[in-house]
Amino acid sequence: MFGLGTPELMIILAIAFLVFGGKKLPELGAGLGKGISSFKKGLQEPALSDKKEAQKTE
């Protein structure tokens, strides 16, 4: 995973905790998860619309 080991991830999480605080981290994680799922849906939609168009022309 990008050459990151456990110690590096622990340092990144500690810095994030110091910067954003304990109350804000769950909100940031939820927002990040929603953003990623939205991005994946956006990538899949053109493929789905292409399939629908192909079925209409048949």
C-alpha positions in Angstrom: 0.0 0.0 0.0 2.2 2.8 -1.3 5.1 1.7 0.8 3.4 2.7 4.1 3.9 0.4 7.0 2.3 0.3 10.4 4.6 2.9 12.0 4.0 5.4 9.3 0.2 5.0 9.5 0.3 5.5 13.2 2.3 8.7 12.8 -0.2 10.0 10.2 -3.2 9.1 12.4 -1.5 10.8 15.4 -0.9 14.0 13.4 -4.5 13.9 12.1 -5.8 13.5 15.7 -3.7 16.5 16.8 -4.8 18.7 13.9 -8.5 17.9 13.7 -9.3 16.7 17.3 -11.1 13.6 18.4 -14.6 14.9 17.7 -14.0 15.9 14.2 -12.2 12.7 13.0 -15.4 10.5 12.7 -17.1 13.2 10.7 -14.1 13.5 8.4 -14.0 9.7 7.9 -17.7 9.5 7.1 -17.4 12.4 4.6 -14.4 10.7 3.0 -16.2 7.4 2.7 -19.3 9.1 1.1 -17.0 11.0 -1.3 -15.2 7.8 -2.4 -18.5 5.9 -2.9 -19.9 8.9 -4.9 -16.8 8.9 -7.0 -17.1 5.2 -7.8 -20.8 5.6 -8.7 -19.8 8.4 -11.0 -17.3 6.2 -12.8 -19.8 3.4 -13.2 -22.7 5.5 -14.5 -21.2 6.1 -18.0 -20.7 2.4 -18.5 -24.3 1.7 -17.4 -25.7 4.4 -19.7 -23.7 2.9 -22.6 -25.2 -0.5 -21.9 -28.8 0.9 -21.8 -28.2 2.6 -25.1 -26.9 -0.6 -26.6 -30.0 -2.4 -25.5 -32.3 0.2 -26.9 -30.7 -0.1 -30.4 -31.0 -3.9 -30.4 
